[in-house]
């Protein structure tokens, strides 16, 4: 489950090495509170770099650990998925 607070955003999506960094592959939905955007993404066990695209701008997840940065100078976030 991924969520980010972006109350003034018109569009938010999640990008990462799990979807080839495609800004159109995983659009997020605004939650009922009107401030938060959410999506559930099923991922196999592993380590994934990701970021949010908020109205066309890359933004890291402020609640997750970050990597050193990507090719564009913007730090990515990282999530570890453990098997069940």
C-alpha positions as CSV (number, residue, x, y, z in Angstrom):
1,X,0.0,0.0,0.0
2,X,1.4,3.4,-1.0
3,X,0.0,6.7,0.0
4,X,1.1,10.3,-0.2
5,X,-0.4,13.6,1.0
6,X,-0.9,16.0,-1.9
7,X,-4.1,17.9,-1.3
8,X,-3.7,20.4,-4.1
9,X,-2.6,17.9,-6.7
10,X,-4.8,17.2,-9.8
11,X,-3.0,13.9,-10.7
12,X,-0.7,11.6,-8.8
13,X,0.9,8.3,-9.9
14,X,3.6,6.0,-8.6
15,X,6.7,5.2,-10.7
16,X,9.5,2.8,-10.0
17,X,11.7,0.0,-11.2
18,X,8.6,-2.3,-10.8
19,X,6.8,-0.4,-13.7
20,X,9.7,0.8,-15.8
21,X,9.3,4.3,-14.3
22,X,6.1,4.8,-16.4
23,X,4.1,7.8,-15.1
24,X,0.9,6.4,-16.7
25,X,1.1,2.8,-15.6
26,X,-0.1,3.2,-12.0
27,X,-2.3,6.3,-11.4
28,X,-3.3,6.8,-7.8
29,X,-6.7,7.6,-6.5
30,X,-7.6,10.4,-4.2
31,X,-8.9,9.1,-0.8
32,X,-12.1,10.2,0.8
33,X,-10.3,12.7,3.0
34,X,-9.4,14.7,-0.2
35,X,-5.8,15.1,0.9
36,X,-4.2,11.7,0.4
37,X,-3.6,9.7,-2.8
38,X,-3.4,5.9,-2.5
39,X,-2.8,2.7,-4.5
40,X,-2.2,-0.9,-3.7
41,X,0.6,-2.5,-5.7
42,X,1.3,-6.3,-5.5
43,X,5.0,-6.8,-5.7
44,X,7.2,-9.9,-5.4
45,X,9.7,-10.1,-2.6
46,X,12.6,-7.7,-3.1
47,X,13.9,-4.2,-2.9
48,X,12.4,-1.5,-5.1
49,X,13.2,2.1,-5.9
50,X,10.2,4.4,-6.5
51,X,8.9,7.9,-6.5
52,X,5.6,9.7,-7.0
53,X,4.7,11.9,-9.9
54,X,2.7,14.8,-8.6
55,X,1.2,17.0,-11.4
56,X,4.1,16.0,-13.7
57,X,6.9,16.5,-11.1
58,X,8.9,13.7,-9.5
59,X,8.7,13.7,-5.7
60,X,10.2,11.2,-3.2
61,X,8.1,9.6,-0.5
62,X,8.7,11.7,2.6
63,X,7.8,8.7,4.9
64,X,10.2,6.2,3.3
65,X,14.0,5.8,3.2
66,X,15.6,7.4,0.2
67,X,18.3,6.3,-2.1
68,X,21.3,8.4,-3.1
69,X,19.5,9.8,-6.2
70,X,18.7,8.9,-9.7
71,X,20.0,10.1,-13.1
72,X,18.0,13.3,-12.8
73,X,19.4,14.3,-9.4
74,X,16.2,13.6,-7.5
75,X,16.4,11.1,-4.6
76,X,14.2,8.1,-5.0
77,X,12.5,6.3,-2.1
78,X,13.0,2.6,-1.4
79,X,10.7,-0.1,-0.2
80,X,11.6,-3.6,0.9
81,X,8.9,-6.3,0.3
82,X,9.2,-9.4,2.3
83,X,7.8,-12.8,1.4
84,X,5.0,-14.3,3.5
